[in-house]
């Protein structure tokens, strides 16, 4: 193939891609007189998606936008079912958005870098939120994700630095990679009880978080999932978690106590590294889970590891656990410490049980 032929084929590919990526089928005014641009997604089902003005590369929607449930075009009524890919991308002057009950999906990059967008209320018709959908919406303080949503794309709320509260509904089964990355103002987090995995860097640098409850449905906590959540002081790990990834709780400096359930089989590199105030680790597993030498690195020398009765020696000799100088056996169901003492006598006197010889236990 000659260079000239190759150039022509590449040009044709670019033109075809460009015509698909930047075309809109028609435009119409909403009830407020604002022009909105649409693509027809199905002529048979009479559905459309909101898009942008192809003639100006991106039409810069601004101020307050109300998306209608239906729109007329050439005498035909179409249902608005999607907010398309890049529809409001980089609309820096967009203030509010009203999404109708007819919309079932919010596309990839749909509201990326809409810096002034402060709140989003999604109707309970929405089923999916695309990747990077609200990426870098730094003014966004409030989002309500309805129970209808089953999937949230990677980086969907990446660097939404003003976002204060989020509830992951029970309908969602996974939290993807970097979904809430650097949401630094996030102070309230509720994870639904159908989530089975928390992806890598899902809550990376969410420094405002003080309390996290990981539900019993979760099986894996990804690499860097809660990295540098330095205000985190309360952590409850669900009883189905089997893997805690590398750096998962790295530098969670306010964490003082954590219980590792007996479902956990692996704690990866530096999972709790630099948790400088972590003085109590309660491990419910009789046999030590696989750990690395850095898993609990830089813990205070006063940190105590509580293990089931009869497990002290196994933990004292296991990689990652042998960094603890204080290992105490404890009944993990009752919380009673086990003490071994010589010359203990148990007798019955006048119907009472008498224990002697344990004064120095």
C-alpha positions in Angstrom: 0.0 0.0 0.0 1.4 3.4 -1.0 1.8 6.3 1.4 -0.7 8.3 -0.7 -3.3 5.6 -0.5 -2.8 5.2 3.3 -3.2 9.0 3.7 -6.5 8.9 1.8 -7.8 6.0 3.9 -6.9 7.8 7.1 -8.6 11.0 5.9 -11.8 9.1 5.1 -11.7 7.4 8.5 -11.4 10.8 10.2 -14.2 12.3 8.2 -16.5 9.4 8.9 -15.7 9.5 12.7 -16.1 13.2 12.8 -19.5 13.2 11.1 -20.7 10.7 13.6 -19.2 12.3 16.7 -20.3 15.9 16.0 -23.6 15.6 14.2 -26.9 16.5 15.7 -30.2 15.7 14.0 -32.3 18.7 15.0 -32.8 21.4 17.5 -35.9 22.6 19.5 -36.8 25.2 22.1 -37.9 24.0 25.5 -40.7 25.7 27.6 -38.3 28.4 28.7 -37.3 29.3 25.1 -33.8 27.7 25.5 -32.6 25.8 22.4 -31.6 22.1 23.0 -30.0 19.9 20.5 -31.0 16.3 19.8 -30.0 13.1 18.1 -32.6 10.5 17.1 -31.6 7.2 18.7 -34.5 5.1 17.4 -36.9 6.0 14.6 -38.9 2.9 15.4 -39.3 3.6 19.1 -39.4 7.4 18.6 -36.6 8.2 21.1 -33.9 10.9 21.1 -30.9 11.9 23.2 -29.8 15.4 24.2 -26.6 16.4 22.5 -24.6 19.6 21.6 -24.5 22.0 18.7 -22.2 20.4 16.2 -21.9 23.6 14.1 -20.0 25.3 17.0 -18.1 22.1 18.0 -19.8 22.2 21.5 -22.8 24.4 22.1 -22.2 26.0 25.5 -25.4 25.4 27.4 -25.6 27.9 30.3 -27.6 29.0 33.3 -30.6 26.8 34.1 -31.6 24.0 31.7 -34.9 22.1 31.8 -34.9 19.0 29.6 -38.4 18.1 28.4 -39.9 14.6 28.5 -40.9 14.8 24.9 -40.0 16.9 21.9 -41.6 17.6 18.5 -39.8 17.3 15.2 -41.4 17.3 11.7 -44.8 16.6 13.2 -43.6 13.6 15.2 -43.3 13.4 19.0 -40.2 11.8 20.4 -39.4 10.7 24.0 -36.2 12.1 25.5 -34.6 8.9 26.9 -30.9 9.8 27.1 -28.4 12.5 27.9 -25.9 11.8 25.3 -22.1 11.5 25.4 -20.5 14.9 25.9 -23.9 16.6 25.8 -23.0 19.3 28.4 -19.2 18.8 28.4 -17.3 21.8 29.6 -20.4 24.0 29.9 -18.7 26.2 32.5 -21.7 28.5 33.0 -24.3 25.7 33.5 -26.0 26.3 36.9 -28.8 23.8 37.2 -30.2 20.9 35.2 -33.6 19.4 35.4 -33.7 15.8 34.1 -37.2 14.4 33.2 -38.6 11.0 34.3 -38.2 9.8 30.7 -34.4 9.7 30.8 -32.9 6.2 31.5 -29.2 7.0 31.0 -26.6 9.7 31.5 -23.8 9.2 29.0 -20.1 9.3 29.2 -18.6 12.7 29.8 -22.1 14.2 29.9 -21.4 16.9 32.4 -17.6 16.9 32.5 -16.1 20.1 33.9 -19.4 21.9 34.5 -17.7 23.9 37.2 -20.7 25.9 38.4 -23.2 23.1 38.5 -24.1 22.9 42.2 -26.7 20.2 42.5 -28.2 17.3 40.4 -31.5 15.5 41.1 -31.8 12.4 39.0 -35.3 10.9 38.4 -36.0 7.3 39.4 -36.0 6.4 35.7 -32.2 6.7 35.3 -30.5 3.3 35.2 -26.9 4.1 34.3 -24.4 6.9 34.8 -21.5 6.8 32.3 -17.8 7.1 32.8 -16.5 10.6 33.6 -20.2 11.8 33.7 -19.6 14.5 36.3 -15.8 14.6 36.2 -14.4 17.7 37.8 -17.7 19.3 38.6 -16.0 21.1 41.4 -19.0 23.2 42.4 -21.3 20.1 42.9 -22.4 19.9 46.5 -25.3 17.5 46.3 -26.2 14.5 44.3 -29.2 12.1 44.8 -28.7 8.8 43.0 -32.0 7.0 42.7 -32.6 3.4 43.5 -33.2 2.8 39.8 -29.5 3.2 39.0 -27.7 -0.1 38.6 -24.3 1.1 37.3 -22.0 4.0 37.9 -19.1 4.4 35.5 -15.4 4.8 36.4 -14.4 8.4 37.4 -18.1 9.4 37.3 -17.7 11.9 40.2 -13.9 12.3 39.9 -12.6 15.5 41.6 -16.1 16.8 42.6 -14.2 18.6 45.4 -17.3 20.2 46.9 -19.5 17.1 47.1 -20.5 16.6 50.7 -22.8 13.6 50.9 -23.4 10.5 48.8 -25.7 7.5 49.1 -24.9 4.5 46.9 -28.3 2.9 46.4 -29.0 -0.8 47.0 -29.5 -1.3 43.3 -25.8 -0.7 42.5 -23.5 -3.8 42.6 -20.1 -2.2 42.2 -18.2 1.1 42.8 -15.7 1.5 40.0 -12.2 2.8 39.6 -11.7 6.4 40.9 -15.5 7.0 41.1 -15.2 9.5 43.9 -11.5 10.3 43.5 -10.5 13.4 45.5 -14.0 14.3 46.6 -12.2 16.1 49.4 -15.4 17.6 51.1 -17.2 14.3 51.3 -18.2 13.8 54.9 -21.1 11.4 54.6 -21.0 8.1 52.8 -23.6 5.3 52.7 -22.8 2.2 50.6 -25.7 0.1 49.6 -26.0 -3.5 50.7 -25.8 -4.9 47.1 -22.3 -3.6 46.4 -19.8 -6.5 46.0 -16.7 -4.6 45.1 -15.1 -1.2 45.8 -12.7 -0.4 42.9 -9.2 1.0 42.9 -8.9 4.6 44.2 -12.7 4.7 44.6 -12.5 7.1 47.5 -8.8 8.2 47.1 -8.0 11.3 49.0 -11.5 11.7 50.4 -10.0 13.5 53.4 -13.3 14.6 54.9 -14.6 11.1 55.5 -14.8 10.3 59.3 -16.8 7.1 59.2 -17.1 4.3 56.7 -19.3 1.2 57.0 -18.5 -1.5 54.4 -21.6 -3.7 54.1 -21.6 -7.5 54.3 -22.2 -7.7 50.5 -18.7 -6.4 49.7 -16.2 -9.1 48.7 -13.2 -7.0 47.7 -11.7 -3.6 48.6 -9.5 -2.3 45.8 -6.0 -0.9 45.6 -5.8 2.6 47.2 -9.6 2.5 47.8 -9.5 4.8 50.8 -5.9 6.0 50.4 -5.2 9.1 52.5 -8.6 9.4 54.1 -6.7 11.0 56.9 -9.8 12.0 59.0 -11.3 8.5 59.0 -11.7 7.4 62.6 -14.4 4.8 62.4 -14.2 1.8 60.1 -16.5 -1.3 60.0 -15.5 -4.0 57.5 -18.3 -6.3 56.4 -18.2 -10.1 57.0 -17.9 -11.1 53.4 -14.7 -9.2 52.5 -12.0 -11.6 51.4 -9.4 -9.2 49.9 -8.1 -5.8 51.1 -6.0 -4.3 48.4 -2.6 -2.6 48.4 -2.6 0.8 50.1 -6.4 0.4 50.7 -6.3 2.4 54.0 -2.9 4.0 53.6 -2.3 7.0 55.9 -5.7 6.8 57.6 -4.1 8.6 60.5 -7.1 9.0 62.7 -8.0 5.3 62.7 -7.5 3.9 66.2 -9.2 0.5 66.0 -10.1 -2.0 63.2 -11.6 -5.4 63.2 -10.5 -7.8 60.4 -13.4 -10.3 59.9 -12.6 -14.0 59.5 -13.7 -13.9 55.9 -10.5 -12.0 55.0 -7.9 -14.2 53.4 -5.5 -11.6 52.0 -4.2 -8.2 53.1 -2.0 -6.7 50.4 1.0 -4.4 50.4 0.8 -1.4 52.8 -3.0 -1.9 53.3 -2.9 -0.2 56.7 0.5 1.5 56.3 1.1 4.7 58.1 -2.1 4.4 60.2 -0.1 6.1 63.0 -2.8 6.0 65.6 -4.0 2.5 65.0 -3.5 1.0 68.5 -6.0 -1.9 68.3 -6.3 -4.6 65.6 -8.8 -7.3 66.2 -8.4 -10.3 64.0 -11.2 -12.9 64.0 -9.5 -15.5 61.8 -7.9 -18.5 63.7 -5.3 -18.9 61.0 -3.5 -15.7 59.9 -4.6 -14.3 56.6 -1.9 -13.7 54.0 -0.2 -10.4 54.7 2.9 -8.6 53.6 5.7 -7.1 55.7 4.4 -3.6 55.0 0.7 -4.3 55.5 0.8 -2.8 59.0 4.0 -0.7 58.5 4.6 2.4 60.7 2.0 1.5 63.3 2.7 2.8 66.9 4.8 0.5 69.1 1.9 0.3 71.5 -0.4 -1.3 68.9 -2.0 -4.5 70.2 -3.1 -7.4 68.0 -6.0 -9.4 69.4 -6.3 -12.9 68.0 -8.5 -15.9 68.7 -7.6 -18.2 71.6 -4.8 -20.6 70.6 -3.7 -18.5 67.7 -1.0 -16.3 69.2 2.0 -18.4 68.1 0.7 -18.7 64.5 0.4 -14.9 64.3 3.7 -14.2 66.0 5.4 -16.3 63.2 3.4 -15.0 60.2 4.7 -12.4 57.8 3.0 -9.1 58.2 1.6 -10.0 61.6 4.9 -10.5 63.3 5.5 -6.8 63.4 3.2 -6.6 66.5 5.1 -6.9 69.7 1.8 -7.1 71.7 -0.3 -10.0 70.7 -3.2 -11.0 73.0 -5.4 -14.0 72.7 -9.1 -13.2 73.1 -12.4 -14.9 72.6 -13.5 -13.0 69.5 -17.2 -13.7 70.3 -17.2 -12.5 73.9 -14.2 -10.1 73.8 -12.8 -11.8 76.9 -9.0 -12.0 77.0 -7.5 -15.5 77.5 -5.0 -15.8 80.4 -2.9 -18.8 81.1 -1.9 -19.3 84.8 -0.2 -22.0 86.7 -1.5 -23.5 90.0 -5.1 -22.4 89.6 -7.5 -24.4 91.8 -11.2 -24.7 91.3 -13.4 -26.1 94.0 -17.0 -26.1 95.2 -17.7 -24.9 98.8 -21.2 -24.7 100.1 -22.6 -24.6 96.6 -20.3 -21.8 95.5 -17.5 -22.1 92.8 -14.2 -21.0 94.3 -11.1 -20.1 92.1 -7.8 -19.7 93.9 -4.2 -19.2 92.9 -5.1 -16.6 90.1 -4.3 -13.5 92.1 -1.4 -12.5 89.9 -3.0 -13.4 86.6 
